Amino acid sequence: MARRLTRRQYQFLSQFLDMYQETDEPIHYVALAERLDIGKITAYEMLRLLEKRGLVSSEYHLPAGDRGPGRSTVLFRPTPEATHLFEPLSGGDDATGDWELARQQILQRLHEGKAGGYEALLNDLLARIPERRSPLIFITEMITAIILTVASIQKAIENKGLVDRLRRIGRPGGIGLSALVGIGAALSLVENVHLDIATFLLAQNGRYQEMLIEIGGEKRNQLSGFAREVTKIVKG
């Protein structure tokens, strides 16, 4: 099944899963189209294509109190097969113990850096990230690097509500992990961000999105929780 999906279809399904996990409700194709900034017909046709492959199921709903004919709305939700498709890869340093160790090390350095700043940690992350082969740890370090970069320009972006949105990653109504790709790209346009850091994050965005596609379910929830922990420590 997975071999018949193109990269674009993988990415679409990954973003659909992000949105579904945030709401825990079946999704209308119009809402999905608006979220992904694509055409409504494109979103609908892609969902129907994924439905044929057993990765999405459709269901019809009537508005509350409306029993009139022809008024049902088609909504979509992922199937168990879609969730299994995005289960994390096994082996290597994706093992739970290795990720937990990496997570604890980052959180400890964040706590230690509250007084003196996070420049050393950010530099270490930027040096290690290109060498990472583990999707889970690569994403973990990218999340940290993006949040630390955003934190360095807090005054420039706090009025836009970005910091508050980062605090709600993975929560109902909050942004999903895939949205960090856009944030990382947008940082290259912010005047106060060091050009080398912005260029680095922009160059890694494609790999981040590809690796995000490889993991799902419980691991996505763990990463979302980690992102919220990082934001909480950095912002105090």
C-alpha positions in Angstrom: 0.0 0.0 0.0 2.7 2.5 1.0 4.7 1.9 -2.1 1.9 3.1 -4.3 1.8 6.5 -2.6 3.8 9.3 -4.1 5.8 11.8 -2.0 3.0 14.3 -2.4 0.4 11.9 -1.3 2.5 11.0 1.8 2.9 14.6 2.7 -0.9 15.2 2.2 -1.7 12.2 4.4 0.8 13.4 7.0 -0.8 16.8 7.2 -4.3 15.3 7.3 -3.2 13.1 10.2 -1.8 16.2 12.0 -5.1 18.0 11.6 -7.1 15.0 12.7 -5.0 14.5 15.8 -5.5 18.1 16.8 -9.3 18.0 16.5 -10.0 14.3 17.1 -13.0 14.8 14.8 -13.7 13.8 11.2 -12.6 16.5 8.8 -14.5 18.3 6.0 -12.4 18.6 2.8 -13.0 22.4 2.7 -11.5 22.9 6.1 -8.5 20.7 5.1 -8.1 22.7 1.8 -8.0 26.0 3.8 -5.6 24.5 6.3 -3.2 23.4 3.5 -3.8 26.4 1.3 -4.9 24.2 -1.7 -8.0 24.0 -3.9 -11.1 22.5 -2.5 -11.4 20.1 -5.5 -7.8 19.1 -5.1 -8.3 18.2 -1.4 -11.5 16.3 -2.1 -10.0 14.3 -5.0 -6.9 13.5 -2.9 -9.0 12.3 0.0 -11.1 10.1 -2.3 -7.9 8.7 -3.8 -6.6 7.8 -0.3 -9.9 6.3 0.5 -9.5 3.9 -2.5 -6.2 2.9 -1.0 -7.8 2.1 2.4 -6.1 5.0 4.2 -9.1 7.3 4.7 -12.7 6.6 5.3 -15.7 8.8 4.6 -18.9 9.3 6.5 -22.0 11.4 6.0 -23.3 13.7 8.7 -26.5 15.8 8.9 -26.4 19.2 10.7 -27.9 19.0 14.2 -31.7 19.2 14.0 -31.7 18.9 10.2 -33.3 15.8 8.7 -34.0 17.2 5.3 -33.0 15.2 2.2 -29.8 16.2 0.4 -28.3 18.1 3.3 -25.7 15.6 4.5 -22.1 16.6 4.6 -19.2 14.2 3.8 -16.4 14.1 6.4 -13.2 12.1 6.4 -11.1 10.4 9.0 -7.9 8.3 8.8 -8.2 4.5 9.0 -6.1 2.3 11.3 -4.0 1.4 8.3 -3.0 5.1 7.8 -1.9 5.3 11.4 0.1 2.1 11.1 1.7 3.5 7.9 3.2 6.3 9.9 4.4 4.2 12.9 8.0 5.0 13.8 10.8 3.0 12.2 12.3 0.4 14.5 16.0 0.0 15.3 19.0 2.3 15.4 18.9 5.3 17.8 15.1 5.5 17.4 14.8 3.1 20.3 12.8 4.6 23.2 15.7 4.6 25.6 18.0 6.4 23.2 15.3 9.1 22.4 14.5 9.5 26.1 18.2 10.0 26.9 18.5 12.6 24.1 15.3 14.3 25.3 16.5 14.5 28.9 19.9 15.9 27.9 18.3 18.7 25.9 15.8 19.6 28.7 18.6 19.6 31.2 20.7 21.9 29.1 17.7 24.2 28.6 17.2 24.4 32.4 20.9 25.1 32.9 20.9 27.8 30.2 18.1 29.9 31.6 20.5 32.2 33.3 23.3 32.4 30.7 21.4 31.9 27.5 21.1 29.1 24.9 23.7 30.1 22.3 26.0 27.1 23.1 23.2 24.6 22.9 21.9 26.0 19.7 25.4 25.9 18.1 25.8 22.2 19.3 22.4 21.3 17.7 23.3 23.0 14.4 26.6 21.0 14.3 24.9 17.7 15.1 21.7 17.9 13.1 23.2 17.2 9.6 24.8 14.0 10.9 21.6 12.5 12.4 20.2 9.4 10.8 17.5 8.8 13.3 14.2 10.4 12.2 13.0 10.7 15.8 16.1 12.4 17.2 16.6 14.5 14.1 13.1 15.9 14.5 13.7 16.4 18.2 16.8 18.5 17.6 15.2 20.5 14.8 12.2 21.3 17.0 14.6 22.6 19.7 16.7 24.6 17.2 13.6 26.3 15.7 12.1 27.1 19.1 15.4 28.5 20.4 15.7 30.7 17.2 12.1 31.9 17.7 12.9 32.7 21.3 15.9 34.8 20.3 13.6 37.2 18.5 10.7 37.0 21.0 10.1 40.8 21.0 9.8 40.9 17.3 7.2 38.2 17.0 5.3 38.0 20.4 2.7 40.5 19.2 1.8 38.1 16.4 0.9 35.4 18.9 3.6 32.9 17.6 4.9 32.2 21.1 1.5 31.3 22.4 0.9 29.1 19.3 4.1 27.2 20.0 3.0 26.5 23.6 -0.1 24.7 22.1 1.7 22.5 19.6 -0.4 19.3 19.3 -3.2 20.5 21.5 -6.8 20.9 20.2 -6.9 24.1 18.2 -3.1 24.4 18.2 -0.7 23.9 15.3 0.8 20.6 14.4 4.4 19.5 14.0 4.3 19.9 10.3 3.6 23.7 10.8 7.2 24.0 12.1 8.4 23.6 8.6 6.7 26.9 7.6 8.0 28.6 10.8 11.5 27.5 10.0 11.2 28.8 6.5 9.7 32.1 7.7 12.6 32.7 10.0 14.8 33.3 6.9 12.7 36.5 6.3 13.0 37.9 9.8 15.6 40.7 10.0 16.8 39.9 13.5 17.7 36.2 12.8 21.3 35.4 12.0 21.6 34.7 8.3 23.6 31.5 8.8 21.1 30.0 11.2 18.1 31.0 9.0 19.8 29.5 5.9 20.6 26.3 7.8 17.0 25.8 9.1 15.7 26.5 5.6 18.0 23.9 4.1 16.9 21.3 6.6 13.2 21.9 6.2 12.8 19.3 3.4 14.5 16.6 5.3 12.4 17.5 8.4 9.2 17.0 6.5 10.4 13.8 4.9 11.3 12.3 8.3 8.1 13.6 9.9 6.3 11.5 7.3 8.1 8.4 8.6 6.8 8.6 12.1 3.3 8.9 13.5 0.8 8.0 16.2 2.3 7.8 19.7 5.7 9.2 18.6 4.0 12.3 17.1 2.3 12.9 20.4 5.6 12.5 22.3 7.3 15.0 20.0 4.4 17.5 20.4 4.7 17.1 24.2 8.4 17.6 24.0 7.9 20.8 21.9 5.6 22.2 24.6 8.1 21.4 27.3 10.9 23.2 25.4 8.7 26.3 24.9 7.6 26.3 28.5 11.2 26.2 29.8 12.5 28.8 27.3 9.6 31.2 27.9 9.5 30.6 31.6 
